[in-house]
Amino acid sequence: METYLLDWANLLLRWLHVIVAIAWIGSSFYFVFLDSSLTPPQDPALRRDGVSGELWAVHGGGFYHPVKFNVAPPKLPEHLHWFYWESYSTWLSGFALFLVSYLWSPSVYLIDPKVMDWAPAAAIAAALGFLGTFWLLYDAICRTLGQSHHGDAKVGLAVLLLVCVASYVATHLFAGRAAFLLMGAMLATAMSANVLVWIIPGQRKVVAALKAGQAVDPVHGQRGKQRSVHNTYFTLPVLFAMLSNHYSFAYGHPQNWLVLIAIMFAGAAIRQFFVLRHGFKLGRNAHPWPYAAVGGGVLLGLIVALRPAPGAPVPAPVAAGYAEVRAVLDQRCVMCHGAALQSKNVRLDTADGLRQHAQAVHQQVAVTRQMPLNNASGMTDAERALVAQWFRSGAPLE
């Protein structure tokens, strides 16, 4: 029953997490587009009111005319929309999903004895500490280097180095699948903390100053803009990390930390292409195709580098009937998919259960090799080949 309820919690939290993440990322991408697409206002009245940019757009049968004030409108509106619950709800639902998926069963998901054989409580503490430590170091970099000469470049290089170090540490402490996800959670935590600690408080101080008739300190806008830009470039790396648990060829590679860094770098480069593309259309910068080419080139290089090595073929088993496959499953899989525990509602200790899940068994064991999880039960290549041959021969059950 516990497994069944955890599956429902996982499903509902994952659904919620995707919905609110779409809302957050969508609004973030929209405002990046809006800032990059604004043109000087044509109406003298708008310029007199302090409007620095405007955009005309058509959508859903109507015309829209958003404008941006350089500091503030002549009079603050009574109702001002704030963009923060999209961020907070994304982080809260993501952390809850991480809790029920990984922290609830650390021995299964977080720990790979071949990487680091440690106590579940220590692994949980390290995972939580990983999120907080990265934020503190990242925030310190932004505060100390961000105001210096060429501050943005210095911060970018320092954060890139920090992400590389974090990738190496994560993949040498946790199971590859968990390490990739944890890197995504780490960056997402920093993104949401940027909103909570800097962007929204700074905006509140600006609004309070305007209402009180006081001069606005420009540092709040500078800090908010800096963190918003960082969030933009974190987005695609985070999305990859969150999806990576389906692709063992990436997180299961011996040098998986380099694979992770390369894909995150490619994502950031591709995001830069889309950011600059808006400016190119208005003649503000050159065509950003080199960023897309670099990102695509890195991904293409990874496709080539991670291709299966030819190696020596695994000898085909002499027999691959139900009895032989059942012996392998009993030894390697039934502890999680048997009478006592049916993880993901999959039971493989009966012919009926195996008949129902034969294709999934073949896919997870012989094709993607994602199961057994972290290969905790030590399934061999010959046993995987046996499962593949059994499935190709029609998956006989007698």
N, C-alpha and C positions, 0 to 999 in steps of 0.2 A: 504493500500500500504506500509506503514511503516513496518508493521509486516512481510509482504512478503519480503521486501528488507533486513530486519534484519535476516530473515531465510536464505537468500542467503549468506549474509555476514558470518553468523555462519557456514554454510556448507563449504564455500570456505576457511575460516580461519582455521576451524577444520582440513580440508584436508591438508592444508599447514603445520599446526602445527604438525600433525602426521608424515608427510614426513620428515621435518627437524629434528624432535625429533628422528626418527629412525636413521638418519645420525649421529646425535650427540652421541646418546647412543651407536650406533654400533661402532663408532670409539673409544669411551671411553672404551667399553668392550674389543675391540681388543687390545688396548695398555696395558690394565691390563693383558690380556692373554699373550701378547708378553713379558712384563717385567717378568712375572712369569715363562715363558717357556724358557728363554734364557739359554744357556749353554756356558761354557768357549770356546773360539774359538780354533779349532784344528790347523789352519794354523798359523805357526810362523810369517808370514808376517802380518797377521791381528793383532796379539798380539803386534808386533812392532809398528803398526800404532795407538795403543791405544784402540783397540776393547776389550770391557769387556764381551760381550755376543753375541751369534749368534743363529739363528733358521733356520732350513731347513723345508720348507712346500711345499705341492703340492696342487694346486687348479686350476680348470678350464683348465686342460690339460697342465699346465706349472708348473715349479719348482721356488720357491721363496727363497731368502736367505737374509733376513734382518739382519743387525748387529747393535749393539749399541756401540757407543764410550763413554768411561768413562768420558771424558771432551768434546772433539771436534775432528773431523777428522783432519788429517795433513793440509788439505786445505779446507776451506769452499766452498761448491758448489755455482755456480752462481745463481741457482734457488733453493730456499729452501721453502718447503711447510709448511704453518702455519695452525694449526687447531684452528680456532676461529669463523669463520662465522657459523659453525654448531651450536655453542652455542648461538651466538647473534641472529640468525634468529629464533631459537627455542623460546627464551625469547620474542622477539618482536612479533612473531605471537601469542604466548600464551597470552601476555598482551592484544593484540588487540582482541583476542577471549574473554578474561575476560571482556573487555570493552563493547563489543556488547551484551554479554550474561548476565552479572551480574550488571555492573555499569550503563548500559543504563536504566535498570528497577530495581532500588534497592528495591522499595517497594514490588516487586514480588519475587525477588531472594535473596536479602541480608537480608531483615528484616523479622523476625518472631516475632510478637507482644508478643507471649507467652515467648519468650526468652529475647528480649530487644525491647521496643517500642520507637523508636527514629526517628528523621527526616532523610529523605533520604540523604541529604547533609552530615549530621554527619556520617551516615553509610558509605558513599563513602570515606570520609576523613579517617575514622578509618581503612577501608580496605587497602587503599593506605599506611597509616602510619604503618600498620601491616607489610607490606613487607619491608619497609625501616628500621623500628626499629629492626626487627630480624637480618637483615644483619649487622647493626652497633654493636649489642650486640655479635653476633657470631664472627665478625671480631675482636672485642676487646678481646674476649676469646682466639682466636688463637694467637694474637700478645702478650698477657701478659703471658699466660700459656705455649704456644708452645715451648718456648726456655728454660723452666725450667727443672729440673730433673724429669724424667718420664713425660715429657711434653705431649706426645701423649695420654697417659692414662688420664691425668688430663683434657686435652681438650675434649677427648671423653666423659668423665663423665659430664663435664660442659655443653657440647652441648646437651647431652641427657636430662639433667635437663631442659635446656632452651626450648627444643622441647616439653617436657611434660607441662611446664608452658604455652607455646604458645597454645598448644592444649586445655588446660582448658579455657584459656581466649577466644580463638576464638569461642568455642562452647557455651560460656556464653554471647557472644555479637551478634553473627550472627545466622541465620537459619542454622540448621545442615548441610544441603546440601552445603550451601555456606561456612560454616566453614571448612568442609573437603577439598573443592576445594582450599580455601584460604591457608590452611596449605601446600598443594602441591605447590601452587604458591610461597609461602614464601620460601620453600626449593629450588625451582627451581631458584628463584631470587638470593639466596645465591650462588648456583652453577654457574650461569652465571656471577655473580659479581666476583667470584673467578677467573674466566678466564680473565675478563676484568681488574680487579684491580691488581691481583698478578701474575697469571701464564704467560700471554702474555707479560706484561711489564718486568717481570724478564727474560724471554727468549730473549727479545729485548736487554736488557742490557748485557746479556752474549754474544750475537752475536756481539754487538758493541765493547765489550772489546776484543774479539778474532780478529776482523778485525783491531783493533788498536794495536794489539800485546801486550795488557795489561793482567795482571793476572785476572783470573775470580774469582769473589767473590762467594764462595760456598753457601752463604745464599740464593741466588736466586733459585738455584736448590732445596734446602731444603724446602723453602716456597712453590714453585710450586708443589713439590711432596706431601707435606702435604695437600694442597688444592685439588689436584687431587684425593688423597685417600678419602677425605671427599666426593667429588662428586660421587665417586663410591658407597659409602654406602648410599648416599641420593637417588640414582636412583630408586630403587624398591619402597621405601615409596612414592616418588613423583608419580610414575606411578599408584600406588593404589589410591592415593588421587584424581588424575585426572579422574579415572574411577568410583569413588565411588558414583557419583551423580545418578547412575542407581540403587542403592541398598539401599532402604530406611530402611531395617532392621538394617543396620549399622549406618547411620547418624541419623536415627530417634529414636535410643535407648535412654532411659533416661540418661544413663551414656555414651553417645556417645564419650566423650573425652577419656575415658579409652579404648573404642573399637578402636579408632583411634591410640592411642599410642601402643596398643597391635599389631595391624596389621603392623604398621610401624616397630616395633621392630622385628616382624617375617620376614619382608622383608629384613631388614639389616642382620639378622642372616643367611638367605638363601643366600644372596649375599656373605657373608663371606665364606660360603661353596664353592661357585664357585671360589672365589679368591684363596683359599688355595688348591683347587683340582688340579690346575696346578702344584703347588709345590710338592704335594704328588706324582704325576705321575713321578717326577724326583727324588724322594727320599729325598726331602728337609724338609718335615714335615710329621706328622702323618696324617692319613686319617681324613678329616674334617667332617665326618658324624654327630658328635654331634651337629654341628651348624644347619645342615639340620633337624636333629631330634627335636631340640629346636624350630626352626621356624615352622616346620610342627605341632609340639605339641601345640604350641600357637594357630595356626589356627584351629586345631581340637577342642581345648578347647573353642574357640569362637563359632564354629559351634554348640556345645552342649549348651553353655551358652545363645546364642541368639535364640534358637529354640522357636517357638511360645508357650506361656504358655497355658495349657489346659483351665483353667478358666471356667467361666460359659458360655455356648453357647448363642449366640445372638438369640433371638426368631425369627423364620422365619416370614416374613411379610405375612399377610393374602392373599394379592393379589400383583402380580408383573407384571402387564400389562404395556402397553405403557404409559397410562395416569399417572400411579403412578411413573414410572421412569422419565417421562417428567417433572413431578412436582419437583422431586429431582434435576434434571439437571437444570431446570429453576432457582432454588434457589441457587444452589451451583456452577454451572459450566458456565452458559450462559454469565456471565459478561466478561469472557475471550474467550468464544467459541460461540458467538452469531452473530447477524447481525452487531453490531457496531465494534466488534473485533474478528478476527478469529486467535487466537494464534496458531502457527504451522500449519496454514491452516486447522484447525479442527473447524467445525461448528456443534453444537449440538442442535440448536433450531428448527430444521426441521426433519421430518421423514426421508427424503433422507440423510441428514447429519448423523443422528444417524445410519442408515442402513450401511453407508459406514465405520463408525468408531466403530461399535458395539464391535468388538473383542478388539480393543485398549481401549475402555472405560472400559470394564470388566477387562482387564489386569491392567490398571493404577489405577482404583478406587477400585476394589475388591480384586485383587491378590497382587500387589506390594504396593498398597495404597500410591503411589507417588503423586496422584492427589486427590483433589485440592492441588496445590503446597503449602507446609507448612501448609496444611489444613486451608488456610486463610479464607475460607467461612464456616468452622465449620461443615463439613459433619460428621454425626454420624455413629457408627458401624451398627445400624439398617438400615440406608440408604445404606450403602455399601453392606450389606446382601441382600437388596432388588434388587440392581443392579445385584448381582451375581445370584440370583434366576431367575431374568428376562432373563439373558443371557443363563442360563442352560435350561430354558424352550423354547429356540429357538429364543429369542430376538424378540418377536412379536411387530409389529409397528401399530397395530390397536386394 
